[in-house]
């Protein structure tokens, strides 16, 4: 691994390589602060999907986790897509392996499922799906499905349950969850409310029902930005991955943003998101590795439900 002498040199080298490679740097809201600061775009899964689709860059350096970079490759087959750390995975993706979903659909063929897959899943799962969704558009996507179709929502049971609450639409839910978001508990939120009794709570729908019930607002990470800006409350408990606070502190200045605590610690980091570093970002632009590759058959089958999502989300 190439080591740069100082953080200032590292940042300038990344910018030089980005220009040299005709690259764009996309970063998820949960990335470390320095990566968010140097990225061309920071956002949630839906926003990143649009940017990946729209870019004219030849190289996409995707600072997120594997399924996100894979999604960028699915809709940009001619572009080089690199991920700073090849091992940056996702517990939610792992909870729904492609072969397991294929077996389930075969065993329940009589239901003729319309499969809606939360974007936090592998290309193999996307290839078995009818449409993809994110937390930001899941309600709209579900509402677009004809009433006579049986829906299977994969892989996040908490997001699926929240969508059912919002739409009244019955769905069968895959029993998967994000390990970060299920670490938040009712007791941990009550505990911090004791110290900040006037604070409002904003939570991601991947949290459990007990936590969602305590929230003043349940929304996608992108909508959290607007909530934190617009709420008259100064104290805000943010119940999602801790990296989100870096962006919120820039976009909602003057607010006292408090990391949602868990029973284990005072905030919640995703160990996979935090595997990407500035050093690894530099190296992936220098060597164009690790590169995301897919077999064309899987890529084409996975592309259709992503494009359907983008069309329905306009």
PAMAR-681831 format. One record per residue: x, y, z of N, C-alpha, C, CB in turn; residue in three letters. Coordinates in steps of 0.05 Angstrom, whole numbers, padded with zeros to 5 digits, always signed. Each point is the difference from the previous one (the first is absolute). Glycine has a CB too. Example, Ala and Ser with C-alpha at 12.3 -4.5 7.8 and 13.67 -1.06 7.14 Angstrom:
// residues 2
+00264-00114+00156-00018+00024+00000+00018+00024+00000-00038-00023+00025ALA +00031+00044-00039+00016+00024+00001-00015+00022+00014+00024-00013-00043SER 
//
This chain:
// residues 314
+00017-00024+00000-00017+00024+00000+00018+00025+00000-00037-00025+00025UNK +00029+00044-00042+00015+00025-00001-00008+00018+00023+00004-00003-00050UNK +00016+00014+00064-00006+00018+00023+00009+00028-00007+00006-00038+00032UNK -00024+00057-00028+00006+00028-00006+00010+00013+00026-00035+00002-00038UNK +00052+00018+00035+00014+00011+00023-00018+00013+00020+00039+00006-00029UNK -00059+00009+00020-00017+00015+00018-00028+00001-00011+00039+00027+00015UNK -00059-00021+00003-00028+00002-00009-00004+00020-00023-00014-00013+00046UNK +00030+00035-00045-00003+00021-00021+00010-00012-00026+00007+00037+00034UNK +00015-00051-00034+00010-00012-00025-00019-00021-00010+00046+00008+00015UNK -00058-00023+00004-00018-00022-00008-00025+00012-00014+00016-00028+00039UNK -00027+00049-00028-00023+00012-00013+00007+00011-00028-00018+00012+00045UNK +00041+00001-00047+00007+00011-00027+00006-00022-00019+00019+00040+00022UNK -00008-00062-00013+00006-00023-00018-00026-00013-00010+00043-00008+00024UNK -00063+00006-00006-00025-00011-00008-00013+00018-00021-00006-00021+00045UNK +00007+00047-00042-00011+00018-00019+00014-00001-00027-00014+00030+00038UNK +00041-00033-00036+00015-00003-00025-00007-00025-00015+00038+00026+00021UNK -00040-00048-00006-00006-00026-00013-00029+00000-00011+00032-00023+00031UNK -00050+00037-00017-00027+00001-00009-00001+00014-00028-00017+00001+00048UNK +00031+00021-00050+00001+00014-00026+00014-00016-00021+00000+00043+00024UNK +00021-00056-00017+00016-00017-00019-00016-00023-00010+00041+00013+00023UNK -00057-00025-00006-00016-00024-00007-00028+00008-00012+00024-00025+00036UNK -00030+00050-00036-00027+00009-00007-00020-00015+00017+00014+00010-00048UNK -00011-00007+00074-00015-00016+00020-00020+00018+00015+00038-00032+00004UNK -00058+00020+00007-00019+00013+00018+00002-00015+00026-00031+00016-00037UNK +00030-00002+00060+00000-00013+00026-00028+00003+00012+00050+00010+00007UNK -00063-00033-00003-00026-00001+00012+00003-00011+00029-00023-00006-00045UNK +00010+00019+00064+00002-00009+00028-00027-00001+00013+00046+00020+00002UNK -00050-00042+00012-00024-00003+00016+00001+00017+00025-00006-00046-00018UNK -00017+00053+00029-00002+00017+00024+00015-00013+00024-00043+00017-00017UNK +00048-00043+00017+00012-00013+00023+00030-00001-00002-00042-00026+00004UNK +00054+00037-00025+00029+00000-00002+00013+00019+00020-00005-00012-00048UNK +00031+00008+00053+00015+00017+00018+00000+00029-00011+00029-00040+00016UNK -00026+00059+00002-00001+00028-00008+00019+00008-00023-00013+00008+00046UNK +00038-00015-00045+00018+00009-00022-00008-00011-00027+00037+00001+00033UNK -00048-00025-00034-00010-00010-00026-00024+00016-00009+00018-00046+00011UNK -00037+00052+00007-00023+00016-00008+00009+00027-00010-00027-00024+00034UNK +00048+00036-00021+00009+00027-00008+00012+00001-00027+00007+00009+00048UNK +00006-00031-00057+00014+00000-00025-00018-00010-00023+00043-00006+00024UNK -00066-00006-00017-00017-00012-00020-00013+00021-00018-00008-00038+00031UNK +00001+00030-00056-00015+00017-00018-00029+00000+00008+00033-00010-00037UNK -00042-00011+00049-00028-00002+00008-00002-00018+00025-00016+00008-00048UNK +00000+00002+00067-00005-00016+00025-00030-00003+00002+00042+00017+00023UNK -00051-00042-00019-00029-00003+00002-00008-00028+00009-00005+00034-00035UNK -00021-00039+00032-00011-00026+00007+00000-00018-00025-00028+00020+00037UNK +00018-00044-00034+00002-00019-00021-00015+00009-00025+00003-00036+00034UNK -00026+00049-00031-00014+00010-00024+00015+00022-00014-00043-00012+00022UNK +00052+00032-00007+00015+00021-00012+00026-00010-00014-00019+00031+00034UNK +00032-00049-00021+00024-00011-00012-00006-00016-00025+00021-00002+00046UNK -00043-00012-00047-00008-00015-00024-00004+00019-00023-00022-00035+00028UNK +00009+00058-00023-00004+00020-00022+00026+00011-00009-00044+00012+00019UNK +00062-00005-00001+00026+00011-00007+00016-00020-00016-00001+00029+00040UNK +00000-00054-00032+00015-00021-00014-00011-00003-00029+00010-00024+00043UNK -00036+00026-00046-00012-00002-00026+00006+00024-00018-00036-00027+00021UNK +00038+00050-00009+00003+00025-00015+00028+00007-00008-00040+00016+00023UNK +00060-00026-00008+00027+00009-00003+00012-00006-00028+00006-00006+00049UNK +00010+00025-00058+00015-00004-00025+00029-00008+00006-00030+00033-00023UNK +00037-00036+00048+00027-00008+00007+00006-00028-00010-00002+00030+00041UNK +00027-00036-00045+00008-00026-00009+00004-00020+00023+00021+00021-00040UNK -00015-00009+00063+00005-00017+00024-00019+00010+00023+00049-00008-00014UNK -00061-00011+00027-00016+00006+00024+00014-00012+00024-00043+00000-00027UNK +00052+00017+00045+00011-00009+00025-00022+00002+00021+00048+00016-00012UNK -00058-00040+00019-00024-00001+00017+00008-00005+00029-00027-00017-00039UNK +00024+00038+00055+00006-00003+00028-00025-00007+00016+00038+00034-00005UNK -00042-00059+00008-00023-00011+00014+00006-00029+00005-00032+00033-00022UNK +00012-00050+00018+00004-00028+00004-00004-00015-00027-00015+00003+00048UNK +00021-00028-00048+00002-00015-00025-00025+00001-00018+00032-00030+00023UNK -00056+00027-00011-00024-00001-00016-00004+00027-00014-00020-00034+00031UNK +00029+00056-00019-00003+00027-00012+00017+00002-00024-00011+00020+00045UNK +00036-00028-00043+00018+00001-00023-00009-00019-00022+00038+00012+00030UNK -00049-00034-00021-00011-00020-00019-00024+00012-00016+00016-00038+00030UNK -00032+00053-00015-00023+00013-00013+00009+00020-00021-00027-00006+00042UNK +00048+00021-00036+00011+00019-00019+00010-00014-00025+00013+00030+00038UNK +00000-00054-00034+00010-00015-00023-00023-00011-00017+00041-00012+00027UNK -00063+00003-00014-00022-00011-00014-00011+00020-00020-00012-00028+00040UNK +00010+00053-00032-00012+00020-00018+00021+00016-00017-00038+00004+00033UNK +00063-00011-00028+00022+00012-00016+00020-00022-00009-00005+00044+00026UNK -00004-00062-00042+00017-00023-00007+00026+00007-00014-00041-00026-00003UNK +00042+00049-00011+00024+00008-00015+00020+00016+00017-00028+00000-00041UNK +00020+00007+00065+00017+00016+00017+00016-00018+00019-00032+00039-00004UNK +00054-00028+00013+00016-00014+00021-00011+00009+00027+00042-00003-00030UNK -00050-00016+00047-00010+00006+00026+00018-00013+00021-00048+00003-00017UNK +00059+00014+00035+00018-00010+00020-00011+00006+00028+00039+00006-00031UNK -00032-00023+00050-00009+00002+00028+00025+00000+00017-00044-00024-00009UNK +00048+00044+00026+00025+00002+00015+00008-00025+00015-00010+00047+00004UNK -00010-00060+00008+00006-00025+00015-00018-00022-00010+00016+00025+00040UNK -00005-00046-00052-00016-00021-00012-00016-00015+00020+00034-00004-00035UNK -00026+00005+00061-00014-00015+00021-00022+00017+00014+00042-00026+00006UNK -00048+00049-00016-00020+00017+00012-00028-00011-00009+00030+00041+00000UNK -00040-00059+00017-00025-00013-00007-00024+00012+00014+00026-00041-00006UNK -00046+00025+00012-00025+00009+00012-00014-00023+00013-00004+00037-00034UNK -00003-00034+00060-00013-00022+00014-00028-00005-00011+00026+00012+00041UNK -00039+00009-00051-00026-00003-00012+00001-00015-00026-00014+00043+00022UNK +00034-00037-00038+00004-00015-00025+00005-00029+00006+00018+00041-00022UNK -00002-00046+00042+00007-00028+00007-00024-00016+00010+00046+00016+00010UNK -00066-00002+00001-00023-00013+00011-00019-00012-00022+00003+00031+00039UNK +00002-00024-00064-00017-00010-00022+00018-00009-00023-00039+00030+00015UNK +00051-00053-00014+00016-00009-00022-00017-00007-00025+00033-00018+00032UNK -00022+00023-00055-00015-00005-00025-00011-00028-00002+00029+00034-00021UNK -00013-00055+00026-00010-00027-00002-00023-00006+00020+00045-00014-00015UNK -00044+00026+00039-00021-00004+00019-00026+00013-00010+00034-00001+00038UNK -00033+00024-00050-00023+00013-00010-00012-00016-00024+00018+00045+00015UNK +00000-00054-00032-00009-00016-00023-00015-00025+00009+00039+00017-00027UNK -00028-00030+00047-00013-00024+00011-00027+00006+00012+00045-00019+00009UNK -00047+00041+00006-00025+00008+00012-00021+00006-00021+00025+00019+00039UNK -00018-00005-00060-00019+00007-00021-00009-00025-00015+00022+00044-00005UNK -00004-00063+00002-00007-00026-00013-00020-00015+00018+00045-00002-00024UNK -00040+00002+00050-00017-00016+00018-00027+00013+00004+00041-00015+00023UNK -00043+00041-00029-00026+00015+00003-00009+00011-00026+00013+00012+00047UNK -00008-00028-00068-00007+00010-00027-00030+00006-00004+00038-00027-00017UNK -00055+00013+00033-00029+00004-00003-00008+00029+00008-00006-00049+00010UNK +00023+00063+00005-00007+00027+00008+00007+00020-00022+00008-00013+00047UNK +00007+00005-00067+00007+00018-00022+00008+00027+00011-00032-00024-00030UNK +00052+00024+00047+00008+00025+00014+00010+00022-00019+00012-00028+00038UNK -00020+00052-00031+00013+00024-00011+00022+00007+00021-00043+00017-00026UNK +00068-00019+00018+00022+00003+00019+00010+00029+00000+00013-00049-00007UNK -00015+00061+00030+00012+00027+00004+00025-00003+00017-00046+00023-00004UNK +00068-00015-00006+00025-00004+00015+00011+00028+00008+00010-00043-00025UNK -00006+00046+00051+00014+00023+00010+00028+00000-00012-00026+00000+00044UNK +00036+00022-00051+00025+00002-00016+00024-00013+00014-00018+00042-00021UNK +00016-00045+00048+00021-00013+00015+00000-00030-00004-00003+00036+00034UNK +00009-00044-00058+00001-00029-00007+00019-00004-00023-00048-00006+00015UNK +00055-00019-00020+00019-00007-00021-00012+00002-00028+00023-00029+00033UNK -00005+00029-00053-00010-00001-00028-00016-00025-00005+00040+00026-00014UNK -00033-00048+00027-00016-00025-00004-00028+00003+00010+00042-00026+00005UNK -00046+00041+00017-00027+00004+00010-00015+00020-00018+00016-00009+00047UNK -00002+00030-00055-00012+00020-00018-00010-00014-00026+00029+00036+00019UNK -00013-00055-00028-00007-00014-00025-00025-00017+00003+00048-00001-00012UNK -00056-00006+00037-00024-00015+00005-00024+00017+00006+00029-00037+00017UNK -00025+00064-00017-00021+00018+00009-00014+00013-00023+00027+00008+00041UNK -00051+00003-00034-00016+00014-00020+00007+00030+00000-00036-00033+00005UNK +00042+00043+00019+00007+00029+00003+00017+00003+00025-00042+00015-00024UNK +00059+00005+00024+00017+00006+00023-00012+00025+00013+00042-00019-00022UNK -00036+00022+00048-00009+00024+00014+00022+00009+00019-00049-00014-00004UNK +00046+00038+00014+00017+00010+00022-00019+00009+00022+00038+00015-00032UNK -00026-00008+00055-00018+00010+00021-00014+00026-00008+00031-00021+00034UNK -00019+00036-00052-00012+00025-00009-00023-00003-00019+00044+00019+00006UNK -00046-00041-00020-00022-00003-00020-00016-00026+00004+00028+00026-00032UNK -00023-00041+00054-00013-00026+00004-00030+00002+00000+00040-00014+00026UNK -00051+00035-00012-00029+00003+00001-00011+00004-00028+00003+00020+00046UNK +00009-00003-00062-00009+00006-00027+00002-00025-00017+00015+00047+00004UNK +00006-00063-00001+00003-00024-00016-00022-00020+00006+00050+00008-00001UNK -00055-00013+00027-00020-00019+00008-00028+00009-00009+00028-00012+00040UNK -00033+00038-00039-00026+00010-00009-00004-00004-00030+00001+00033+00038UNK +00020-00037-00053-00002-00003-00029-00007-00028-00008+00033+00036-00005UNK -00032-00055+00023-00005-00028-00006-00030-00006-00001+00044-00013+00021UNK -00054+00000-00042-00029-00007-00001-00009-00015+00025+00003-00002-00050UNK -00027+00009+00059-00011-00011+00025-00003-00031-00001-00023+00043+00007UNK +00021-00054-00031-00005-00029-00001+00026-00017+00000-00041+00010-00025UNK +00064+00004+00029+00025-00014+00000+00009-00005+00029+00012+00020-00044UNK -00001-00044+00049+00013-00006+00026+00028+00012-00001-00028-00043+00006UNK +00034+00058+00015+00027+00013+00001+00017-00015+00020-00020+00044-00012UNK +00045-00050+00003+00021-00009+00018+00020+00023+00003-00007-00049-00012UNK +00011+00059+00036+00019+00022+00004+00025-00011+00013-00038+00033+00006UNK +00060-00029-00019+00026-00010+00009+00021+00023+00000-00011-00046-00017UNK +00032+00045+00033+00004-00020+00022-00007+00012+00028+00035-00022-00028UNK -00042+00048+00030-00002+00012+00026-00028-00001+00011+00038+00030-00012UNK -00042-00045+00033-00027-00003+00012-00010+00025+00013+00010-00048+00006UNK +00009+00064+00006-00009+00024+00014-00009+00022-00020+00032-00011+00037UNK -00017+00015-00058-00009+00018-00021-00026-00009-00012+00048+00012-00010UNK -00050-00038+00005-00025-00011-00012-00024+00005+00019+00027-00034-00024UNK -00023+00029+00050-00021+00004+00019-00009+00030+00001+00017-00039+00027UNK +00003+00057-00028-00007+00029+00000-00015+00007-00025+00041+00009+00026UNK -00034-00020-00049-00015+00006-00025-00028-00010+00002+00043-00003-00026UNK -00047-00021+00038-00027-00010+00004-00017+00019+00018+00017-00047-00006UNK -00004+00058+00027-00013+00019+00017-00009+00025-00015+00027-00017+00039UNK -00010+00026-00058-00005+00025-00014-00020-00004-00023+00046+00014+00011UNK -00047-00038-00023-00017-00004-00023-00024-00017+00005+00040+00003-00027UNK -00040-00019+00049-00022-00018+00006+00001-00024-00018-00027+00038+00015UNK +00048-00041-00031+00002-00023-00019+00013-00024+00014+00004+00033-00039UNK -00017-00055+00038+00011-00025+00011+00022-00011-00018-00044-00010+00023UNK +00067+00003-00010+00022-00012-00015+00012-00022+00016+00010+00044-00023UNK +00002-00063+00010+00016-00020+00014+00029+00011+00002-00029-00039-00017UNK +00040+00036+00040+00026+00013+00006+00022-00021+00004-00024+00038+00020UNK +00046-00034-00034+00024-00016+00005+00011+00008+00027+00011-00004-00050UNK -00001-00016+00065+00008+00006+00028+00030+00008+00001-00035-00032+00016UNK +00041+00055-00028+00027+00011+00001+00000+00027+00015+00011-00023-00043UNK +00012+00031+00052+00003+00026+00014+00028+00010-00002-00037-00014+00032UNK +00040+00041-00028+00026+00013+00001+00009-00001+00029-00011+00030-00039UNK +00035-00041+00043+00009-00004+00028+00004+00027+00014+00022-00042-00014UNK -00016+00063+00000+00004+00026+00012-00027+00011+00011+00039+00009-00031UNK -00059-00010+00014-00025+00013+00008-00016-00016+00021-00001+00019-00045UNK +00005-00045+00047-00014-00015+00020+00014+00002+00027-00017-00031-00035UNK +00041+00043+00036+00013+00005+00026-00013+00022+00016+00043-00016-00021UNK -00057+00034+00007-00015+00021+00015-00023-00013+00014+00014+00036-00034UNK -00019-00029+00058-00022-00011+00015-00017+00022+00013+00027-00042+00009UNK -00051+00034+00000-00017+00018+00014+00014+00011+00025-00040-00024-00017UNK +00054+00007+00032+00013+00008+00025+00022+00019-00005-00012-00043+00020UNK +00028+00039-00042+00022+00017-00006-00010+00028-00007+00028-00039-00015UNK -00050+00041+00000-00011+00026-00007-00012+00014+00024-00010-00018-00046UNK -00004+00002+00063-00011+00012+00025+00023+00011+00017-00039-00032-00001UNK +00061+00018+00002+00023+00009+00016+00011+00027-00008+00011-00048+00007UNK -00008+00052-00033+00010+00026-00009-00021+00022+00002+00032-00024-00030UNK -00057+00016+00028-00022+00020+00003+00000+00011+00029-00027-00023-00036UNK +00036+00007+00055+00001+00010+00027+00020+00023+00003-00011-00046+00016UNK +00032+00045-00032+00020+00022+00000-00008+00023-00018+00036-00034+00009UNK -00053+00028-00029-00009+00021-00019-00030-00002-00003+00045-00001-00025UNK -00060+00009+00045-00029-00004+00000-00015+00014-00022+00004-00006+00049UNK +00008+00028-00059-00014+00015-00021+00008-00008-00028-00002+00038+00032UNK +00020-00058-00034+00010-00008-00026-00021-00015-00016+00046-00002+00019UNK -00047+00007-00045-00016-00016-00018+00016-00023-00010-00028+00040-00014UNK +00015-00061+00004+00014-00024-00009-00007-00005-00029-00001-00020+00046UNK +00022+00017-00063-00004-00007-00028+00014-00027-00004-00003+00049-00015UNK -00011-00068+00003+00010-00027-00003-00003-00010-00028-00011-00009+00048UNK +00028-00010-00055-00001-00013-00026-00020-00023+00002+00048+00013-00011UNK -00063-00019-00010-00020-00021+00001+00012-00028+00003-00029+00029-00027UNK +00055-00033+00024+00012-00026+00005+00001-00006+00030+00027+00005-00041UNK -00034+00014+00058+00000-00005+00029-00025-00017+00007+00024+00043+00009UNK -00023-00055+00015-00023-00017+00009-00025+00017+00005+00034-00032+00020UNK -00056+00018-00018-00026+00013+00005+00001+00016+00026-00023-00037-00025UNK +00035+00026+00046+00001+00013+00026+00014+00027-00002+00000-00044+00023UNK +00021+00046-00039+00015+00025-00004-00016+00019-00017+00044-00025+00005UNK -00055+00014-00027-00016+00017-00018-00023+00014+00015+00012-00030-00038UNK -00024+00015+00057-00022+00011+00016+00008+00024+00017-00020-00045+00000UNK +00046+00047+00007+00010+00021+00017+00008+00025-00017+00015-00034+00033UNK -00013+00030-00059+00010+00021-00017-00021+00021-00007+00033-00033-00019UNK -00024+00058+00017-00017+00021-00009-00003+00000-00030+00013+00028+00039UNK +00008-00039-00052+00000-00002-00029+00016-00026-00008-00003+00051-00006UNK -00009-00067-00012+00014-00023-00011+00003+00005-00030-00019-00032+00036UNK +00044+00032-00045+00004+00007-00028+00027-00010-00010-00029+00040+00006UNK +00033-00037-00032+00026-00008-00012+00022+00019+00009-00024-00018-00040UNK +00049+00011+00036+00022+00017+00008-00001+00027-00014+00027-00041+00009UNK -00035+00041-00035-00001+00025-00014-00021+00019+00012+00014-00024-00042UNK -00037+00013+00049-00021+00016+00012+00007+00009+00028-00034-00024-00028UNK +00053+00010+00041+00009+00009+00026+00013+00028-00002+00007-00048+00014UNK +00006+00054-00036+00012+00026-00004-00021+00022+00002+00036-00021-00029UNK -00058+00017+00015-00021+00020-00001-00014+00002+00028-00007-00009-00050UNK +00003-00014+00063-00013+00001+00026+00017+00015+00020-00021-00044-00010UNK +00047+00039+00010+00018+00014+00019+00002+00029-00006+00026-00042+00006UNK -00027+00050-00031+00001+00028-00007-00026+00014+00009+00029-00010-00039UNK -00052-00004+00035-00026+00014+00002-00012-00001+00028-00007-00011-00047UNK +00014-00009+00063-00013-00003+00026+00008+00024+00018+00001-00050-00004UNK -00020+00062+00018+00006+00022+00018+00017-00009+00024-00042+00022-00014UNK +00043-00048+00019+00015-00010+00023+00030+00003-00005-00037-00032+00011UNK +00052+00040+00010+00029+00002-00003+00013-00027+00005-00002+00048+00015UNK -00008-00063+00004+00012-00026+00007-00014-00022-00016+00011+00016+00047UNK +00006-00031-00062-00011-00021-00017+00016-00026+00005-00015+00034-00035UNK +00002-00055+00042+00012-00027+00003-00003-00014-00027-00010-00003+00050UNK +00033-00003-00063+00001-00012-00026+00005-00030+00002+00017+00044-00020UNK -00038-00059+00013+00001-00029+00004+00006-00014-00027-00032+00003+00039UNK +00057-00002-00046+00010-00015-00024+00030-00002+00003-00038+00017-00030UNK +00052-00027+00010+00029-00003+00002+00013+00026+00005-00003-00039-00031UNK +00024+00039+00047+00012+00025+00010+00012+00018-00021+00009-00025+00041UNK -00001+00014-00064+00012+00016-00021-00019+00021-00010+00027-00039-00013UNK -00053+00035+00016-00019+00020-00009+00003+00027+00014-00032-00038-00009UNK +00042+00037+00033+00003+00025+00015+00020+00020-00013-00012-00025+00042UNK +00032+00014-00056+00019+00018-00013-00014+00018-00020+00036-00035+00007UNK -00052+00023-00023-00015+00016-00020-00020+00018+00013+00007-00036-00034UNK -00022+00026+00053-00020+00016+00014+00011+00024+00013-00026-00041+00007UNK +00050+00039+00005+00012+00023+00014+00007+00022-00020+00018-00031+00035UNK -00012+00023-00060+00005+00021-00020-00025+00012-00011+00042-00025-00012UNK -00063+00009+00009-00024+00009-00013-00022+00010+00019+00010-00032-00035UNK -00006+00027+00061-00019+00010+00020+00016+00014+00022-00034-00036-00011UNK +00049+00057+00005+00016+00013+00020-00018+00013+00022+00036+00009-00035UNK -00025-00009+00059-00015+00012+00021-00017-00020+00015-00001+00041-00025UNK -00002-00065+00014-00015-00021+00014+00018-00017+00017-00034+00000-00038UNK +00025-00009+00060+00015-00018+00018-00008-00029-00008+00002+00034+00038UNK +00015-00046-00055-00006-00026-00011+00013-00021+00018-00002+00018-00047UNK -00014-00036+00057+00008-00020+00019-00001-00028-00012-00016+00029+00038UNK +00038-00043-00038+00001-00027-00012-00019-00018+00015+00047+00007-00015UNK -00064-00021+00001-00018-00019+00012+00017-00022+00014-00035+00009-00035UNK +00031-00013+00061+00016-00020+00015-00011-00028-00003+00012+00036+00032UNK +00004-00055-00027-00009-00028+00002+00005-00009+00029+00010-00010-00050UNK -00019-00014+00056+00006-00011+00027+00029-00006+00004-00046-00019+00001UNK +00061+00019-00024+00028-00008+00001+00019+00024+00001-00012-00040-00025UNK +00004+00062+00012+00018+00023-00001-00016+00025-00006+00038-00028-00015UNK -00024+00051+00015-00014+00026-00003-00007+00007-00028+00025+00015+00040UNK -00016-00031-00060-00007+00005-00028+00001-00027-00014+00017+00048+00001UNK -00023-00048-00027-00001-00026-00014+00015+00003-00027-00044-00012+00022UNK +00067+00000-00024+00015-00001-00024-00005-00026-00015+00036+00029+00021UNK -00037-00027-00048+00000-00023-00017+00029-00008-00005-00045+00012-00021UNK +00052-00035+00030+00028-00009-00004+00008-00003-00029-00002-00023+00044UNK -00018+00018-00061+00005-00003-00029+00004+00027-00013-00027-00042-00001UNK +00010+00061+00007+00003+00027-00011+00026+00013+00008-00049+00005+00001UNK +00058-00011+00023+00024+00013+00010+00026-00014-00009-00026+00015+00039UNK +00023-00036-00056+00024-00013-00010+00013+00017-00022-00020-00045+00010UNK +00005+00062-00023+00011+00018-00020+00015+00023+00014-00037-00012-00033UNK +00061+00018+00023+00016+00022+00011+00010+00017-00023+00014-00029+00040UNK -00003+00052-00034+00012+00017-00020+00024-00014-00014-00015+00040+00026UNK +00030-00055-00010+00023-00014-00012-00010-00021-00021+00026+00007+00043UNK -00047-00021-00036-00011-00020-00018-00013+00013-00025-00007-00031+00039UNK -00005+00054-00035-00012+00014-00022+00023+00009-00019-00039+00016+00029UNK +00060-00006-00018+00023+00007-00017+00010-00024-00016+00013+00036+00033UNK -00009-00058-00019+00011-00024-00014-00018-00011-00021+00025-00010+00042UNK -00051+00011-00038-00018-00011-00020-00001+00018-00025-00028-00021+00037UNK +00032+00047-00033+00002+00018-00024+00027-00004-00014-00031+00033+00023UNK +00051-00038-00007+00027-00004-00012+00001-00026-00017+00021+00025+00039UNK -00031-00046-00028+00003-00027-00012-00026-00009-00015+00033-00011+00035UNK -00055+00026-00031-00026-00008-00011-00008-00028+00010+00008+00029-00040UNK -00002-00034+00065-00007-00025+00013-00005+00006+00030+00029-00027-00033UNK -00046+00012+00046-00016-00023-00010-00022+00010-00019+00009-00025+00043UNK -00011+00011-00066-00021+00006-00020-00024-00018+00003+00036+00016-00031UNK -00059-00005+00027-00025-00016+00001-00005-00011-00028-00019+00029+00038UNK +00015-00055-00039-00006-00013-00026-00024-00018+00004+00048+00001-00014UNK -00064-00005-00007-00024-00017+00001-00002-00015-00027-00023+00032+00032UNK +00012-00056-00030-00006-00014-00025-00024+00014-00013+00018-00045+00017UNK -00018+00046-00044-00019+00016-00014-00029-00009+00003+00036+00009-00033UNK -00040-00035+00035-00028-00009+00004-00012+00010+00026+00012-00041-00027UNK +00003+00038+00048-00010+00010+00026-00003+00030+00000+00023-00038+00023UNK -00004+00052-00035-00001+00029-00001-00025+00010-00015+00050+00002+00001UNK -00057-00014-00023-00023+00008-00016-00026-00005+00015+00026-00008-00042UNK -00027-00015+00055-00025-00007+00015-00003+00019+00024+00004-00048-00015UNK +00019+00056+00027-00001+00018+00024-00005+00028-00008+00031-00030+00023UNK -00025+00037-00048-00003+00028-00009-00029+00008-00003+00043-00004-00023UNK -00060-00014+00013-00028+00006-00006-00015+00010+00025+00001-00034-00036UNK +00001+00021+00060-00015+00010+00023+00011+00026+00011-00011-00046+00010UNK +00037+00051-00014+00012+00026+00009-00011+00022-00018+00042-00023+00016UNK -00042+00019-00042-00011+00021-00018-00029+00004+00005+00034-00012-00034UNK -00048-00009+00040-00029+00003+00007-00003+00017+00025-00010-00045-00021UNK +00027+00042+00040-00001+00017+00024+00005+00029-00007+00016-00039+00028UNK +00005+00044-00044+00006+00027-00007-00022+00014-00015+00048-00013-00001UNK -00062-00002-00016-00022+00010-00016-00024+00006+00019+00016-00025-00040UNK -00022+00007+00058-00022+00004+00018+00005+00022+00021-00011-00048-00006UNK +00036+00055+00010+00007+00019+00021+00001+00029-00010+00026-00036+00023UNK -00030+00039-00049+00002+00027-00011-00022+00018+00011+00020-00019-00042UNK 
//
